[in-house]
Amino acid sequence: MKILLNVIGSIAVVLAILGIFLPLLPTTPFLLLASACYLRGSERMHRWLRNHRLFGEYLRNFEDNRALPLRAKVVTLVLLWASMAYSIFVVEMLLLKVMLLVIAIGVTIMILRMKTLETTRPGRDSE
């Protein structure tokens, strides 16, 4: 069973990476799936993912705090709406355009409802 979880987790990591570049492939759900699979399948792989240079901080913030830094929220929303606007423009079927718009609105609401992490600037004391 652990081998299967590790295979699924690895496939999810690949899909998350592809999701960075492909407009309609979501990155976050695949990262969370990979983390859950690795958590049950391999402590070493789970630790690697949580400490990954690109995904680690984002994943830790999401899993531990259910929050994102303001910069991550802004970048996510800008990329989301840019890719959705392009997709809606390219797609011809009205029903598909409406579905894309509903998905974008739903994801936007989810992101805006998440807590915003306070970030401290280097060299400044926390008050």
N, C-alpha and C positions, 0 to 999 in steps of 0.2 A: 504493500500500500504506500509506503514511503517513497518508493521509486516512482510510482505513478504521480504522487503529489509533486515531486521534484520535476518531473517531465512537464506536467501542467503548468507549474510555476515558471519554468524556463520558457515555455511557449508564450505565457502571459507577458513575460519581460520583453520578448521579441515583439509582440504585438504592441506593447506600450511604447517601445522605441519607434515602431512604425507610426504610431499614433501622433508622434511629435510632428511628423512630416505630412501625414495624410489627413485631410480636413475632417472627415466624418468618423475616423477611428479614434475612440476616446482613450486617452493615456491613463488617467487616474483609476478607473475601474480595473484595468489590467494590472496596474501596479499593486492595487489592494488585493487582487486575486493572487498575484505572485507572492505577496507577503504572507497571506493566509496559508497558501500551500507550503511555502518554505517553513513557516512557523511549525507546521505539523510534520513536515518531511525532513527538514535538515536545518539544524540550528546554525550551522556554518553558512549555508546559503541565505538564511534569513538575516544573519548578522551582516553578510556581504551586501545585501540589498539595502538594509537600513543605513549602512555606512558608505554607500555608493556616492561617488563624487557628484553625479548629476541628480540622482533620484533620492538620495538618502535624507537630506534635510526636508525636502518636500513631503516624503513619506512619513518621516517621524512627526512632523508638524500635524499632518492629517490624522495619523493614527493616535498619537498621544494627546493632542490638544483639540482635535476637531476644529482646527483653525488654520488660516493661511496668512502669511504676511501681506500687507497692502500691495506691495509690488507684484507678488504672485497673482493676487486677485485681478489687478489691472491688466497684466500681461495675458492672463488666461481669458479674460473677457474680450480684450482687443482681438486676440487670435481667434477666439470662438466666433465673434461676430464677423470678422473679415472672411473666415472660411465659410461660414453659413451664408453670408451675403453673396459670395461668389457661387456657391452651390445652388442657391435659390435662383440666381441669375441664369445659370447654365441649364438647370433642369427645366423641362418643358411641361410636365404634368402638374396641374394646379394642386391636386391632392398631395403630391410629394412636396411641393413648395410649402403648403400649409403645415405638413408634418415637420419639415425642417424648422420652420418658424416656431412651432410649439415646442420642439426639443430645445432650441436655442433659448427660448424664454424660460423653460423649466430649469435648464442648467444655470442660467443667469440668476434666477431666484435662489437656487440652492447655494451658489457661490456667495451671493450678497448676504444671505442669512447666516453664513458661517462666521464665527468669531474672527476678528482681525488680530493677528499677533502684533504685539508691540515690539518693535525692533529698537535696540539701543545702538547708538552711534559709537564707534571706537573713540576712545579718549574723553567720553562724556560720562559722568557719574549718573547712576540711576537714582532717581529721587523717590 
